[in-house]
Amino acid sequence: MITQHPQHELREQLVALRCEHRHLDEQITALMEGGVYDQLLVSRMKKRKLQIKDMIQKLSSSLIPDMNA
């Protein structure tokens, strides 16, 4: 579970994670367009990209205020 952090820190983390996610996507694309590439490396990069995506979703959800109904 995510501990309580000030919202600005969470937003900064989101920005950093989105940047890393985008950077990995660009690296993966460049490797695959280059022809011969290390499939194991690409696989690891894709796995890391998915982990980052999950972290982005969790942080984004934590920024949404709870609605008491």
PQR file of N, CA, C, O and H, with PARSE charges and radii, in Angstrom:
ATOM      1  N   MET A   1       0.837  -1.175   0.000 -0.4000 1.5000
ATOM      2  CA  MET A   1       0.000   0.000   0.000 -0.0000 2.0000
ATOM      3  C   MET A   1       0.881   1.237   0.000  0.5500 1.7000
ATOM      4  O   MET A   1       1.957   1.243   0.598 -0.5500 1.4000
ATOM      5  N   ILE A   2       0.429   2.264  -0.661 -0.4000 1.5000
ATOM      6  CA  ILE A   2       1.188   3.495  -0.768 -0.0000 2.0000
ATOM      7  C   ILE A   2       1.005   4.315   0.508  0.5500 1.7000
ATOM      8  O   ILE A   2      -0.119   4.552   0.951 -0.5500 1.4000
ATOM      9  H   ILE A   2      -0.445   2.259  -1.147  0.4000 1.0000
ATOM     10  N   THR A   3       2.119   4.741   1.089 -0.4000 1.5000
ATOM     11  CA  THR A   3       2.039   5.560   2.289 -0.0000 2.0000
ATOM     12  C   THR A   3       1.596   6.965   1.913  0.5500 1.7000
ATOM     13  O   THR A   3       1.675   7.357   0.749 -0.5500 1.4000
ATOM     14  H   THR A   3       3.032   4.548   0.730  0.4000 1.0000
ATOM     15  N   GLN A   4       1.137   7.709   2.888 -0.4000 1.5000
ATOM     16  CA  GLN A   4       0.664   9.063   2.654 -0.0000 2.0000
ATOM     17  C   GLN A   4       1.841   9.999   2.383  0.5500 1.7000
ATOM     18  O   GLN A   4       2.706  10.175   3.241 -0.5500 1.4000
ATOM     19  H   GLN A   4       1.073   7.390   3.833  0.4000 1.0000
ATOM     20  N   HIS A   5       1.874  10.583   1.219 -0.4000 1.5000
ATOM     21  CA  HIS A   5       2.875  11.558   0.833 -0.0000 2.0000
ATOM     22  C   HIS A   5       2.141  12.815   0.395  0.5500 1.7000
ATOM     23  O   HIS A   5       1.004  12.753  -0.072 -0.5500 1.4000
ATOM     24  H   HIS A   5       1.172  10.440   0.522  0.4000 1.0000
ATOM     25  N   PRO A   6       2.793  13.940   0.549 -0.5600 1.5000
ATOM     26  CA  PRO A   6       2.176  15.147  -0.019  0.2800 2.0000
ATOM     27  C   PRO A   6       1.928  14.949  -1.510  0.5500 1.7000
ATOM     28  O   PRO A   6       2.700  14.284  -2.200 -0.5500 1.4000
ATOM     29  N   GLN A   7       0.851  15.530  -1.988 -0.4000 1.5000
ATOM     30  CA  GLN A   7       0.464  15.316  -3.389 -0.0000 2.0000
ATOM     31  C   GLN A   7       1.536  15.772  -4.367  0.5500 1.7000
ATOM     32  O   GLN A   7       1.694  15.172  -5.430 -0.5500 1.4000
ATOM     33  H   GLN A   7       0.224  16.071  -1.428  0.4000 1.0000
ATOM     34  N   HIS A   8       2.275  16.825  -4.026 -0.4000 1.5000
ATOM     35  CA  HIS A   8       3.294  17.301  -4.971 -0.0000 2.0000
ATOM     36  C   HIS A   8       4.401  16.271  -5.155  0.5500 1.7000
ATOM     37  O   HIS A   8       4.958  16.158  -6.247 -0.5500 1.4000
ATOM     38  H   HIS A   8       2.146  17.313  -3.163  0.4000 1.0000
ATOM     39  N   GLU A   9       4.731  15.518  -4.110 -0.4000 1.5000
ATOM     40  CA  GLU A   9       5.745  14.470  -4.231 -0.0000 2.0000
ATOM     41  C   GLU A   9       5.239  13.336  -5.120  0.5500 1.7000
ATOM     42  O   GLU A   9       5.985  12.793  -5.935 -0.5500 1.4000
ATOM     43  H   GLU A   9       4.279  15.610  -3.223  0.4000 1.0000
ATOM     44  N   LEU A  10       3.968  12.987  -4.955 -0.4000 1.5000
ATOM     45  CA  LEU A  10       3.388  11.937  -5.796 -0.0000 2.0000
ATOM     46  C   LEU A  10       3.357  12.367  -7.253  0.5500 1.7000
ATOM     47  O   LEU A  10       3.629  11.571  -8.153 -0.5500 1.4000
ATOM     48  H   LEU A  10       3.362  13.429  -4.294  0.4000 1.0000
ATOM     49  N   ARG A  11       3.025  13.625  -7.476 -0.4000 1.5000
ATOM     50  CA  ARG A  11       2.992  14.140  -8.854 -0.0000 2.0000
ATOM     51  C   ARG A  11       4.391  14.139  -9.469  0.5500 1.7000
ATOM     52  O   ARG A  11       4.552  13.834 -10.650 -0.5500 1.4000
ATOM     53  H   ARG A  11       2.805  14.271  -6.745  0.4000 1.0000
ATOM     54  N   GLU A  12       5.398  14.480  -8.670 -0.4000 1.5000
ATOM     55  CA  GLU A  12       6.780  14.443  -9.161 -0.0000 2.0000
ATOM     56  C   GLU A  12       7.187  13.013  -9.511  0.5500 1.7000
ATOM     57  O   GLU A  12       7.861  12.784 -10.515 -0.5500 1.4000
ATOM     58  H   GLU A  12       5.267  14.728  -7.710  0.4000 1.0000
ATOM     59  N   GLN A  13       6.780  12.058  -8.684 -0.4000 1.5000
ATOM     60  CA  GLN A  13       7.071  10.653  -8.969 -0.0000 2.0000
ATOM     61  C   GLN A  13       6.390  10.220 -10.271  0.5500 1.7000
ATOM     62  O   GLN A  13       6.975   9.498 -11.079 -0.5500 1.4000
ATOM     63  H   GLN A  13       6.233  12.245  -7.868  0.4000 1.0000
ATOM     64  N   LEU A  14       5.145  10.672 -10.460 -0.4000 1.5000
ATOM     65  CA  LEU A  14       4.421  10.339 -11.686 -0.0000 2.0000
ATOM     66  C   LEU A  14       5.142  10.881 -12.913  0.5500 1.7000
ATOM     67  O   LEU A  14       5.268  10.184 -13.920 -0.5500 1.4000
ATOM     68  H   LEU A  14       4.670  11.258  -9.804  0.4000 1.0000
ATOM     69  N   VAL A  15       5.608  12.107 -12.833 -0.4000 1.5000
ATOM     70  CA  VAL A  15       6.322  12.704 -13.957 -0.0000 2.0000
ATOM     71  C   VAL A  15       7.573  11.892 -14.274  0.5500 1.7000
ATOM     72  O   VAL A  15       7.848  11.603 -15.438 -0.5500 1.4000
ATOM     73  H   VAL A  15       5.505  12.673 -12.015  0.4000 1.0000
ATOM     74  N   ALA A  16       8.333  11.523 -13.242 -0.4000 1.5000
ATOM     75  CA  ALA A  16       9.559  10.745 -13.436 -0.0000 2.0000
ATOM     76  C   ALA A  16       9.251   9.375 -14.029  0.5500 1.7000
ATOM     77  O   ALA A  16       9.952   8.920 -14.933 -0.5500 1.4000
ATOM     78  H   ALA A  16       8.109  11.758 -12.296  0.4000 1.0000
ATOM     79  N   LEU A  17       8.209   8.715 -13.529 -0.4000 1.5000
ATOM     80  CA  LEU A  17       7.848   7.393 -14.047 -0.0000 2.0000
ATOM     81  C   LEU A  17       7.371   7.471 -15.491  0.5500 1.7000
ATOM     82  O   LEU A  17       7.720   6.619 -16.308 -0.5500 1.4000
ATOM     83  H   LEU A  17       7.640   9.084 -12.795  0.4000 1.0000
ATOM     84  N   ARG A  18       6.584   8.477 -15.805 -0.4000 1.5000
ATOM     85  CA  ARG A  18       6.112   8.633 -17.186 -0.0000 2.0000
ATOM     86  C   ARG A  18       7.284   8.890 -18.129  0.5500 1.7000
ATOM     87  O   ARG A  18       7.304   8.395 -19.256 -0.5500 1.4000
ATOM     88  H   ARG A  18       6.301   9.170 -15.142  0.4000 1.0000
ATOM     89  N   CYS A  19       8.257   9.666 -17.661 -0.4000 1.5000
ATOM     90  CA  CYS A  19       9.452   9.934 -18.462 -0.0000 2.0000
ATOM     91  C   CYS A  19      10.238   8.645 -18.695  0.5500 1.7000
ATOM     92  O   CYS A  19      10.671   8.373 -19.814 -0.5500 1.4000
ATOM     93  H   CYS A  19       8.241  10.068 -16.746  0.4000 1.0000
ATOM     94  N   GLU A  20      10.420   7.855 -17.641 -0.4000 1.5000
ATOM     95  CA  GLU A  20      11.138   6.588 -17.776 -0.0000 2.0000
ATOM     96  C   GLU A  20      10.397   5.634 -18.710  0.5500 1.7000
ATOM     97  O   GLU A  20      11.019   4.949 -19.523 -0.5500 1.4000
ATOM     98  H   GLU A  20      10.068   8.076 -16.732  0.4000 1.0000
ATOM     99  N   HIS A  21       9.078   5.590 -18.595 -0.4000 1.5000
ATOM    100  CA  HIS A  21       8.245   4.732 -19.439 -0.0000 2.0000
ATOM    101  C   HIS A  21       8.419   5.119 -20.910  0.5500 1.7000
ATOM    102  O   HIS A  21       8.606   4.258 -21.770 -0.5500 1.4000
ATOM    103  H   HIS A  21       8.573   6.146 -17.935  0.4000 1.0000
ATOM    104  N   ARG A  22       8.354   6.414 -21.183 -0.4000 1.5000
ATOM    105  CA  ARG A  22       8.500   6.911 -22.546 -0.0000 2.0000
ATOM    106  C   ARG A  22       9.905   6.609 -23.080  0.5500 1.7000
ATOM    107  O   ARG A  22      10.064   6.217 -24.236 -0.5500 1.4000
ATOM    108  H   ARG A  22       8.202   7.113 -20.484  0.4000 1.0000
ATOM    109  N   HIS A  23      10.918   6.792 -22.232 -0.4000 1.5000
ATOM    110  CA  HIS A  23      12.300   6.528 -22.627 -0.0000 2.0000
ATOM    111  C   HIS A  23      12.493   5.043 -22.970  0.5500 1.7000
ATOM    112  O   HIS A  23      13.135   4.714 -23.969 -0.5500 1.4000
ATOM    113  H   HIS A  23      10.789   7.110 -21.293  0.4000 1.0000
ATOM    114  N   LEU A  24      11.946   4.161 -22.153 -0.4000 1.5000
ATOM    115  CA  LEU A  24      12.037   2.725 -22.437 -0.0000 2.0000
ATOM    116  C   LEU A  24      11.354   2.383 -23.753  0.5500 1.7000
ATOM    117  O   LEU A  24      11.870   1.589 -24.539 -0.5500 1.4000
ATOM    118  H   LEU A  24      11.425   4.428 -21.342  0.4000 1.0000
ATOM    119  N   ASP A  25      10.204   2.979 -23.986 -0.4000 1.5000
ATOM    120  CA  ASP A  25       9.469   2.736 -25.226 -0.0000 2.0000
ATOM    121  C   ASP A  25      10.318   3.138 -26.429  0.5500 1.7000
ATOM    122  O   ASP A  25      10.374   2.414 -27.423 -0.5500 1.4000
ATOM    123  H   ASP A  25       9.786   3.624 -23.347  0.4000 1.0000
ATOM    124  N   GLU A  26      10.976   4.292 -26.336 -0.4000 1.5000
ATOM    125  CA  GLU A  26      11.826   4.762 -27.422 -0.0000 2.0000
ATOM    126  C   GLU A  26      13.018   3.829 -27.624  0.5500 1.7000
ATOM    127  O   GLU A  26      13.389   3.534 -28.760 -0.5500 1.4000
ATOM    128  H   GLU A  26      10.930   4.880 -25.528  0.4000 1.0000
ATOM    129  N   GLN A  27      13.619   3.363 -26.528 -0.4000 1.5000
ATOM    130  CA  GLN A  27      14.756   2.446 -26.621 -0.0000 2.0000
ATOM    131  C   GLN A  27      14.354   1.120 -27.260  0.5500 1.7000
ATOM    132  O   GLN A  27      15.064   0.597 -28.119 -0.5500 1.4000
ATOM    133  H   GLN A  27      13.317   3.603 -25.605  0.4000 1.0000
ATOM    134  N   ILE A  28      13.221   0.585 -26.838 -0.4000 1.5000
ATOM    135  CA  ILE A  28      12.737  -0.686 -27.384 -0.0000 2.0000
ATOM    136  C   ILE A  28      12.489  -0.553 -28.886  0.5500 1.7000
ATOM    137  O   ILE A  28      12.888  -1.411 -29.673 -0.5500 1.4000
ATOM    138  H   ILE A  28      12.645   1.010 -26.140  0.4000 1.0000
ATOM    139  N   THR A  29      11.828   0.530 -29.263 -0.4000 1.5000
ATOM    140  CA  THR A  29      11.540   0.760 -30.683 -0.0000 2.0000
ATOM    141  C   THR A  29      12.837   0.864 -31.484  0.5500 1.7000
ATOM    142  O   THR A  29      12.954   0.271 -32.557 -0.5500 1.4000
ATOM    143  H   THR A  29      11.504   1.227 -28.623  0.4000 1.0000
ATOM    144  N   ALA A  30      13.799   1.607 -30.974 -0.4000 1.5000
ATOM    145  CA  ALA A  30      15.076   1.782 -31.678 -0.0000 2.0000
ATOM    146  C   ALA A  30      15.809   0.447 -31.829  0.5500 1.7000
ATOM    147  O   ALA A  30      16.356   0.152 -32.892 -0.5500 1.4000
ATOM    148  H   ALA A  30      13.704   2.089 -30.103  0.4000 1.0000
ATOM    149  N   LEU A  31      15.819  -0.348 -30.774 -0.4000 1.5000
ATOM    150  CA  LEU A  31      16.485  -1.651 -30.844 -0.0000 2.0000
ATOM    151  C   LEU A  31      15.835  -2.554 -31.887  0.5500 1.7000
ATOM    152  O   LEU A  31      16.518  -3.197 -32.684 -0.5500 1.4000
ATOM    153  H   LEU A  31      15.375  -0.109 -29.910  0.4000 1.0000
ATOM    154  N   MET A  32      14.511  -2.589 -31.866 -0.4000 1.5000
ATOM    155  CA  MET A  32      13.795  -3.487 -32.770 -0.0000 2.0000
ATOM    156  C   MET A  32      13.879  -3.027 -34.217  0.5500 1.7000
ATOM    157  O   MET A  32      13.854  -3.858 -35.125 -0.5500 1.4000
ATOM    158  H   MET A  32      13.957  -2.066 -31.218  0.4000 1.0000
ATOM    159  N   GLU A  33      13.978  -1.729 -34.451 -0.4000 1.5000
ATOM    160  CA  GLU A  33      14.097  -1.222 -35.814 -0.0000 2.0000
ATOM    161  C   GLU A  33      15.499  -1.436 -36.368  0.5500 1.7000
ATOM    162  O   GLU A  33      15.712  -1.405 -37.580 -0.5500 1.4000
ATOM    163  H   GLU A  33      13.999  -1.055 -33.713  0.4000 1.0000
ATOM    164  N   GLY A  34      16.460  -1.657 -35.457 -0.4000 1.5000
ATOM    165  CA  GLY A  34      17.845  -1.838 -35.874 -0.0000 2.0000
ATOM    166  C   GLY A  34      18.129  -3.177 -36.533  0.5500 1.7000
ATOM    167  O   GLY A  34      19.249  -3.417 -36.984 -0.5500 1.4000
ATOM    168  H   GLY A  34      16.287  -1.683 -34.472  0.4000 1.0000
ATOM    169  N   GLY A  35      17.153  -4.035 -36.594 -0.4000 1.5000
ATOM    170  CA  GLY A  35      17.349  -5.346 -37.220 -0.0000 2.0000
ATOM    171  C   GLY A  35      17.649  -6.408 -36.189  0.5500 1.7000
ATOM    172  O   GLY A  35      16.755  -6.843 -35.464 -0.5500 1.4000
ATOM    173  H   GLY A  35      16.244  -3.840 -36.228  0.4000 1.0000
ATOM    174  N   VAL A  36      18.905  -6.835 -36.115 -0.4000 1.5000
ATOM    175  CA  VAL A  36      19.304  -7.862 -35.162 -0.0000 2.0000
ATOM    176  C   VAL A  36      19.425  -7.216 -33.779  0.5500 1.7000
ATOM    177  O   VAL A  36      20.107  -6.205 -33.612 -0.5500 1.4000
ATOM    178  H   VAL A  36      19.632  -6.482 -36.705  0.4000 1.0000
ATOM    179  N   TYR A  37      18.755  -7.813 -32.794 -0.4000 1.5000
ATOM    180  CA  TYR A  37      18.787  -7.259 -31.440 -0.0000 2.0000
ATOM    181  C   TYR A  37      18.723  -8.388 -30.425  0.5500 1.7000
ATOM    182  O   TYR A  37      18.357  -9.517 -30.749 -0.5500 1.4000
ATOM    183  H   TYR A  37      18.201  -8.635 -32.929  0.4000 1.0000
ATOM    184  N   ASP A  38      19.080  -8.067 -29.212 -0.4000 1.5000
ATOM    185  CA  ASP A  38      19.084  -9.012 -28.097 -0.0000 2.0000
ATOM    186  C   ASP A  38      17.648  -9.181 -27.584  0.5500 1.7000
ATOM    187  O   ASP A  38      17.107  -8.294 -26.923 -0.5500 1.4000
ATOM    188  H   ASP A  38      19.377  -7.149 -28.948  0.4000 1.0000
ATOM    189  N   GLN A  39      17.045 -10.323 -27.896 -0.4000 1.5000
ATOM    190  CA  GLN A  39      15.653 -10.548 -27.509 -0.0000 2.0000
ATOM    191  C   GLN A  39      15.475 -10.574 -26.003  0.5500 1.7000
ATOM    192  O   GLN A  39      14.442 -10.132 -25.501 -0.5500 1.4000
ATOM    193  H   GLN A  39      17.485 -11.043 -28.432  0.4000 1.0000
ATOM    194  N   LEU A  40      16.451 -11.079 -25.275 -0.4000 1.5000
ATOM    195  CA  LEU A  40      16.373 -11.122 -23.826 -0.0000 2.0000
ATOM    196  C   LEU A  40      16.366  -9.705 -23.251  0.5500 1.7000
ATOM    197  O   LEU A  40      15.601  -9.409 -22.333 -0.5500 1.4000
ATOM    198  H   LEU A  40      17.290 -11.439 -25.684  0.4000 1.0000
ATOM    199  N   LEU A  41      17.206  -8.844 -23.783 -0.4000 1.5000
ATOM    200  CA  LEU A  41      17.253  -7.451 -23.339 -0.0000 2.0000
ATOM    201  C   LEU A  41      15.922  -6.752 -23.608  0.5500 1.7000
ATOM    202  O   LEU A  41      15.397  -6.052 -22.741 -0.5500 1.4000
ATOM    203  H   LEU A  41      17.827  -9.085 -24.528  0.4000 1.0000
ATOM    204  N   VAL A  42      15.387  -6.940 -24.790 -0.4000 1.5000
ATOM    205  CA  VAL A  42      14.105  -6.322 -25.145 -0.0000 2.0000
ATOM    206  C   VAL A  42      13.005  -6.852 -24.236  0.5500 1.7000
ATOM    207  O   VAL A  42      12.144  -6.091 -23.796 -0.5500 1.4000
ATOM    208  H   VAL A  42      15.814  -7.508 -25.494  0.4000 1.0000
ATOM    209  N   SER A  43      13.026  -8.135 -23.956 -0.4000 1.5000
ATOM    210  CA  SER A  43      12.035  -8.735 -23.070 -0.0000 2.0000
ATOM    211  C   SER A  43      12.105  -8.127 -21.670  0.5500 1.7000
ATOM    212  O   SER A  43      11.075  -7.824 -21.066 -0.5500 1.4000
ATOM    213  H   SER A  43      13.726  -8.753 -24.314  0.4000 1.0000
ATOM    214  N   ARG A  44      13.308  -7.951 -21.164 -0.4000 1.5000
ATOM    215  CA  ARG A  44      13.481  -7.334 -19.840 -0.0000 2.0000
ATOM    216  C   ARG A  44      13.014  -5.885 -19.833  0.5500 1.7000
ATOM    217  O   ARG A  44      12.406  -5.422 -18.868 -0.5500 1.4000
ATOM    218  H   ARG A  44      14.144  -8.197 -21.654  0.4000 1.0000
ATOM    219  N   MET A  45      13.301  -5.182 -20.906 -0.4000 1.5000
ATOM    220  CA  MET A  45      12.879  -3.784 -21.004 -0.0000 2.0000
ATOM    221  C   MET A  45      11.353  -3.680 -21.054  0.5500 1.7000
ATOM    222  O   MET A  45      10.764  -2.790 -20.440 -0.5500 1.4000
ATOM    223  H   MET A  45      13.795  -5.558 -21.690  0.4000 1.0000
ATOM    224  N   LYS A  46      10.727  -4.585 -21.780 -0.4000 1.5000
ATOM    225  CA  LYS A  46       9.261  -4.586 -21.855 -0.0000 2.0000
ATOM    226  C   LYS A  46       8.652  -4.910 -20.492  0.5500 1.7000
ATOM    227  O   LYS A  46       7.639  -4.328 -20.105 -0.5500 1.4000
ATOM    228  H   LYS A  46      11.206  -5.308 -22.279  0.4000 1.0000
ATOM    229  N   LYS A  47       9.270  -5.836 -19.769 -0.4000 1.5000
ATOM    230  CA  LYS A  47       8.779  -6.186 -18.440 -0.0000 2.0000
ATOM    231  C   LYS A  47       8.883  -4.984 -17.508  0.5500 1.7000
ATOM    232  O   LYS A  47       7.953  -4.693 -16.756 -0.5500 1.4000
ATOM    233  H   LYS A  47      10.094  -6.309 -20.083  0.4000 1.0000
ATOM    234  N   ARG A  48      10.013  -4.291 -17.558 -0.4000 1.5000
ATOM    235  CA  ARG A  48      10.202  -3.091 -16.733 -0.0000 2.0000
ATOM    236  C   ARG A  48       9.185  -2.022 -17.112  0.5500 1.7000
ATOM    237  O   ARG A  48       8.651  -1.332 -16.244 -0.5500 1.4000
ATOM    238  H   ARG A  48      10.769  -4.527 -18.169  0.4000 1.0000
ATOM    239  N   LYS A  49       8.920  -1.886 -18.397 -0.4000 1.5000
ATOM    240  CA  LYS A  49       7.943  -0.908 -18.872 -0.0000 2.0000
ATOM    241  C   LYS A  49       6.549  -1.211 -18.302  0.5500 1.7000
ATOM    242  O   LYS A  49       5.826  -0.299 -17.902 -0.5500 1.4000
ATOM    243  H   LYS A  49       9.354  -2.447 -19.102  0.4000 1.0000
ATOM    244  N   LEU A  50       6.184  -2.486 -18.268 -0.4000 1.5000
ATOM    245  CA  LEU A  50       4.893  -2.874 -17.688 -0.0000 2.0000
ATOM    246  C   LEU A  50       4.849  -2.604 -16.181  0.5500 1.7000
ATOM    247  O   LEU A  50       3.820  -2.184 -15.653 -0.5500 1.4000
ATOM    248  H   LEU A  50       6.772  -3.227 -18.592  0.4000 1.0000
ATOM    249  N   GLN A  51       5.966  -2.847 -15.495 -0.4000 1.5000
ATOM    250  CA  GLN A  51       6.025  -2.552 -14.058 -0.0000 2.0000
ATOM    251  C   GLN A  51       5.829  -1.058 -13.813  0.5500 1.7000
ATOM    252  O   GLN A  51       5.117  -0.656 -12.893 -0.5500 1.4000
ATOM    253  H   GLN A  51       6.802  -3.189 -15.924  0.4000 1.0000
ATOM    254  N   ILE A  52       6.459  -0.255 -14.637 -0.4000 1.5000
ATOM    255  CA  ILE A  52       6.329   1.192 -14.498 -0.0000 2.0000
ATOM    256  C   ILE A  52       4.890   1.610 -14.765  0.5500 1.7000
ATOM    257  O   ILE A  52       4.351   2.467 -14.065 -0.5500 1.4000
ATOM    258  H   ILE A  52       7.036  -0.582 -15.386  0.4000 1.0000
ATOM    259  N   LYS A  53       4.270   1.014 -15.768 -0.4000 1.5000
ATOM    260  CA  LYS A  53       2.875   1.332 -16.082 -0.0000 2.0000
ATOM    261  C   LYS A  53       1.979   1.033 -14.887  0.5500 1.7000
ATOM    262  O   LYS A  53       1.098   1.827 -14.557 -0.5500 1.4000
ATOM    263  H   LYS A  53       4.708   0.318 -16.337  0.4000 1.0000
ATOM    264  N   ASP A  54       2.199  -0.108 -14.239 -0.4000 1.5000
ATOM    265  CA  ASP A  54       1.417  -0.450 -13.050 -0.0000 2.0000
ATOM    266  C   ASP A  54       1.645   0.561 -11.927  0.5500 1.7000
ATOM    267  O   ASP A  54       0.701   0.954 -11.241 -0.5500 1.4000
ATOM    268  H   ASP A  54       2.915  -0.753 -14.508  0.4000 1.0000
ATOM    269  N   MET A  55       2.885   0.978 -11.742 -0.4000 1.5000
ATOM    270  CA  MET A  55       3.196   1.959 -10.704 -0.0000 2.0000
ATOM    271  C   MET A  55       2.521   3.291 -11.013  0.5500 1.7000
ATOM    272  O   MET A  55       2.021   3.956 -10.106 -0.5500 1.4000
ATOM    273  H   MET A  55       3.652   0.659 -12.300  0.4000 1.0000
ATOM    274  N   ILE A  56       2.503   3.682 -12.279 -0.4000 1.5000
ATOM    275  CA  ILE A  56       1.842   4.921 -12.688 -0.0000 2.0000
ATOM    276  C   ILE A  56       0.356   4.851 -12.368  0.5500 1.7000
ATOM    277  O   ILE A  56      -0.221   5.815 -11.866 -0.5500 1.4000
ATOM    278  H   ILE A  56       2.909   3.141 -13.016  0.4000 1.0000
ATOM    279  N   GLN A  57      -0.263   3.711 -12.659 -0.4000 1.5000
ATOM    280  CA  GLN A  57      -1.692   3.559 -12.392 -0.0000 2.0000
ATOM    281  C   GLN A  57      -1.993   3.631 -10.895  0.5500 1.7000
ATOM    282  O   GLN A  57      -2.976   4.250 -10.487 -0.5500 1.4000
ATOM    283  H   GLN A  57       0.206   2.928 -13.067  0.4000 1.0000
ATOM    284  N   LYS A  58      -1.152   3.002 -10.082 -0.4000 1.5000
ATOM    285  CA  LYS A  58      -1.366   3.033  -8.634 -0.0000 2.0000
ATOM    286  C   LYS A  58      -1.204   4.432  -8.081  0.5500 1.7000
ATOM    287  O   LYS A  58      -2.013   4.874  -7.265 -0.5500 1.4000
ATOM    288  H   LYS A  58      -0.354   2.500 -10.413  0.4000 1.0000
ATOM    289  N   LEU A  59      -0.175   5.131  -8.510 -0.4000 1.5000
ATOM    290  CA  LEU A  59       0.028   6.492  -8.034 -0.0000 2.0000
ATOM    291  C   LEU A  59      -1.090   7.411  -8.496  0.5500 1.7000
ATOM    292  O   LEU A  59      -1.562   8.253  -7.733 -0.5500 1.4000
ATOM    293  H   LEU A  59       0.482   4.771  -9.173  0.4000 1.0000
ATOM    294  N   SER A  60      -1.514   7.252  -9.741 -0.4000 1.5000
ATOM    295  CA  SER A  60      -2.608   8.069 -10.257 -0.0000 2.0000
ATOM    296  C   SER A  60      -3.882   7.839  -9.450  0.5500 1.7000
ATOM    297  O   SER A  60      -4.611   8.783  -9.147 -0.5500 1.4000
ATOM    298  H   SER A  60      -1.130   6.567 -10.361  0.4000 1.0000
ATOM    299  N   SER A  61      -4.143   6.592  -9.108 -0.4000 1.5000
ATOM    300  CA  SER A  61      -5.329   6.263  -8.312 -0.0000 2.0000
ATOM    301  C   SER A  61      -5.244   6.867  -6.916  0.5500 1.7000
ATOM    302  O   SER A  61      -6.255   7.278  -6.347 -0.5500 1.4000
ATOM    303  H   SER A  61      -3.550   5.825  -9.354  0.4000 1.0000
ATOM    304  N   SER A  62      -4.035   6.920  -6.369 -0.4000 1.5000
ATOM    305  CA  SER A  62      -3.888   7.464  -5.012 -0.0000 2.0000
ATOM    306  C   SER A  62      -4.104   8.970  -4.986  0.5500 1.7000
ATOM    307  O   SER A  62      -4.371   9.536  -3.926 -0.5500 1.4000
ATOM    308  H   SER A  62      -3.213   6.586  -6.832  0.4000 1.0000
ATOM    309  N   LEU A  63      -3.994   9.624  -6.130 -0.4000 1.5000
ATOM    310  CA  LEU A  63      -4.213  11.070  -6.188 -0.0000 2.0000
ATOM    311  C   LEU A  63      -5.691  11.429  -6.318  0.5500 1.7000
ATOM    312  O   LEU A  63      -6.072  12.585  -6.132 -0.5500 1.4000
ATOM    313  H   LEU A  63      -3.777   9.165  -6.991  0.4000 1.0000
ATOM    314  N   ILE A  64      -6.511  10.447  -6.636 -0.4000 1.5000
ATOM    315  CA  ILE A  64      -7.951  10.696  -6.751 -0.0000 2.0000
ATOM    316  C   ILE A  64      -8.549  10.681  -5.360  0.5500 1.7000
ATOM    317  O   ILE A  64      -8.424   9.689  -4.642 -0.5500 1.4000
ATOM    318  H   ILE A  64      -6.202   9.508  -6.788  0.4000 1.0000
ATOM    319  N   PRO A  65      -9.196  11.767  -4.970 -0.5600 1.5000
ATOM    320  CA  PRO A  65      -9.752  11.809  -3.611  0.2800 2.0000
ATOM    321  C   PRO A  65     -10.873  10.787  -3.419  0.5500 1.7000
ATOM    322  O   PRO A  65     -11.661  10.523  -4.328 -0.5500 1.4000
ATOM    323  N   ASP A  66     -10.923  10.219  -2.212 -0.4000 1.5000
ATOM    324  CA  ASP A  66     -11.999   9.290  -1.891 -0.0000 2.0000
ATOM    325  C   ASP A  66     -13.293  10.062  -1.735  0.5500 1.7000
ATOM    326  O   ASP A  66     -13.324  11.133  -1.127 -0.5500 1.4000
ATOM    327  H   ASP A  66     -10.283  10.432  -1.474  0.4000 1.0000
ATOM    328  N   MET A  67     -14.351   9.515  -2.284 -0.4000 1.5000
ATOM    329  CA  MET A  67     -15.664  10.145  -2.163 -0.0000 2.0000
ATOM    330  C   MET A  67     -16.464   9.394  -1.119  0.5500 1.7000
ATOM    331  O   MET A  67     -16.760   8.210  -1.283 -0.5500 1.4000
ATOM    332  H   MET A  67     -14.326   8.645  -2.777  0.4000 1.0000
ATOM    333  N   ASN A  68     -16.805  10.072  -0.063 -0.4000 1.5000
ATOM    334  CA  ASN A  68     -17.636   9.459   0.979 -0.0000 2.0000
ATOM    335  C   ASN A  68     -19.095   9.592   0.567  0.5500 1.7000
ATOM    336  O   ASN A  68     -19.644  10.693   0.512 -0.5500 1.4000
ATOM    337  H   ASN A  68     -16.564  11.034   0.071  0.4000 1.0000
ATOM    338  N   ALA A  69     -19.705   8.465   0.283 -0.4000 1.5000
ATOM    339  CA  ALA A  69     -21.099   8.478  -0.169 -0.0000 2.0000
ATOM    340  C   ALA A  69     -22.030   8.152   0.958  0.5500 1.7000
ATOM    341  O   ALA A  69     -23.245   8.116   0.764 -0.5500 1.4000
ATOM    342  H   ALA A  69     -19.260   7.571   0.327  0.4000 1.0000
TER
END
